[in-house]
Amino acid sequence: MEFRCTVCAYVHEGAAPPDACPVCGVGPELFEPMQAPAPAADPSPAPPAPASSAGVWRCTVCSYVHQGVAPPEACVVCGVGPELFEPVGPPAVLQGELASAGWKVVIVGAGVAGCQAAASVRETDPLASITVLSSEPGPPYRRIDLTRLLAGQVRDEAMVMYEEAFFTEQRVARVLGQARSIDLEGQSVGLSDGRRLPYDRLILANGAHAFVPPIPGVHRDGVTVLRTLDQARRVLQRCRTGGRIVVIGGGLLGLEAAVGLASCGSRVAVVEGEPWLLPRQLTQAAAQLLERKLRSQGVQVFCGARVTGILGDEAVYAVALAEGPELPAEQVILSTGIRANSELAARAGLEVGPRGISVDERLISSDPHVLAAGDVAECSGQSFGLWPIAQDQGRVAGIVAAGGQAAFVAPPTATMLKVLDLPVASIGEVHAAGPGVEIYEDQGPQRYVRVAARDGRIVGACLYGDITLAGPVRRAIESGRTVAELAGFIQDPMGA
Ligand SMILES: Cc1cc2nc3c(=O)[nH]c(=O)nc-3n(C[C@H](O)[C@H](O)[C@H](O)COP(=O)(O)OP(=O)(O)OC[C@H]3O[C@@H](n4cnc5c(N)ncnc54)[C@H](O)[C@@H]3O)c2cc1C
């Protein structure tokens, strides 16, 4: 059974909703059971049928599946000989039901999009051979929990998203390696160590990397970004009580890192170039409340500030601002946005937009055998950089890659501030403006509610201090409900 968080759209599998949403932290009462998604009207392009005379052989070591009259001389994934392959029956078993039976599906990236894609391929096609390629060693982990790790709210061991048992049970081969090239014509992925992985369908789920702005001194020792478990561990290793840390970037991730590190005893300053914190998610009024709260927790905040350099010898010792004080720092965390890892696709000749690999609503790229999902994908001109979206796109890509039918429908995006013990939510078009837009706003000393409607229909909300409206607003946006239909919910906060 699947339950969806009505606030952030995270999908949980289990007999009951979780005690707390791992993405936004709300309780089980804000989860709703999910209905199976309706099949897409437009079917996938006809897949190439597997050779009809072929049998299917599975490597008993790594689960790699080979099609042919005999097993291969060596497993392309783990290298074992033909004696370690077992027949798993001719693909005809499922051919009548699913044209793709026994396809080789290669997935690049073992983040949430890649792992979810693997699970969906398996669910759709029990015979598919699935290989997940990951450049990060160790089991896949919850990237969204990196800031909770810095805050000491999650232990290192609890970061694991999928244990080895998942790969064994799902018969998914996990390969450690870096994809370096894609041969679209020959349908194979080349690894940096020279190995090649042939595919019938390729899912690119290789995520994004943190953007490093061209500030003088960014390469000094002690300056880091926060994208991987390894980077978070190194930040923690360098932390000491009373140590000074400067976080450059007052977005969600930067603020979570700042609050987390401050709660563990570091003295933290946040530098934001925009006039207020979380400029994309919050209005100035909500951001002012947030800034006050951060200061009360010992975090210094510098908004509208421009960093001119990171000073030091080998190691950093301060951050210089265009105006204002020099901020002492023994660590600097750059939190200035992400960029899709789309160069692999671009080099192969796939169409790439400014935000990622261009895909249609079935997540198929400009090559019909290649799909993309998660932070690396740009779907109808949009990319999100959000966990639940990567999870859902992984699901859709897995189904489509296995020959099934599914489509990605972009939900209204919702973001929440974790770590800080304070509910803040931003849903849909927070800054909606222009003809037909009406704003419902209410503010108290510790809370702020702003709901935006266009032509009577709810389009967005910014909530601070109390996010009980988040679920109803989100559902209202998705179903096109009017302000009048939401009156029961917004009456109270507006005090109307
Ligand atoms: C600190 C932090 C906090 C966050 N908090 C939130 C939050 O609260 N809410 C929210 O919605 N989102 C949050 N996010 C964003 C969320 O984590 C991402 O949207 C999500 O992880 C994207 O998943 P993905 O599978 O697309 O990519 P990724 O998680 O980036 O995984 C891609 C994987 O592919 C691997 N890879 C890359 N290139 C190659 C290659 N050439 N060969 C092989 N492997 C490769 C990478 O090493 C990586 O392991 C946060 C992100 C960070 C960093």
The ligand as an ORCA input file, in Angstrom:
! r2SCAN-3c Opt
* xyz 0 1
  C      21.742     18.479      1.907
  C      20.517     18.290      1.031
  C      19.254     18.424      1.590
  C      18.127     18.257      0.796
  N      16.895     18.393      1.362
  C      15.791     18.220      0.601
  C      14.484     18.350      1.170
  O      14.337     18.649      2.347
  N      13.408     18.132      0.375
  C      13.538     17.803     -0.935
  O      12.538     17.602     -1.617
  N      14.759     17.665     -1.518
  C      15.888     17.877     -0.776
  N      17.126     17.748     -1.349
  C      17.208     17.428     -2.793
  C      17.104     15.909     -3.012
  O      18.012     15.255     -2.180
  C      17.374     15.606     -4.484
  O      16.356     16.218     -5.251
  C      17.377     14.110     -4.765
  O      18.359     13.464     -3.988
  C      17.648     13.853     -6.250
  O      17.739     12.488     -6.451
  P      18.393     11.882     -7.780
  O      18.300     10.407     -7.615
  O      17.815     12.530     -8.963
  O      19.924     12.353     -7.766
  P      21.079     12.144     -6.718
  O      20.545     11.955     -5.344
  O      22.038     13.261     -6.955
  O      21.759     10.769     -7.141
  C      22.502     10.645     -8.312
  C      23.571      9.600     -8.121
  O      24.211      9.394     -9.379
  C      25.597      9.306     -9.176
  N      26.282      9.653    -10.425
  C      26.451     10.888    -10.958
  N      27.128     10.816    -12.118
  C      27.398      9.490    -12.318
  C      28.077      8.776    -13.325
  N      28.608      9.396    -14.392
  N      28.193      7.441    -13.207
  C      27.642      6.801    -12.137
  N      26.967      7.420    -11.158
  C      26.853      8.760    -11.244
  C      25.853     10.291     -8.053
  O      27.091     10.044     -7.421
  C      24.665     10.036     -7.152
  O      24.930      9.001     -6.258
  C      18.278     17.932     -0.583
  C      19.553     17.794     -1.137
  C      20.669     17.974     -0.346
  C      22.039     17.831     -0.961
*
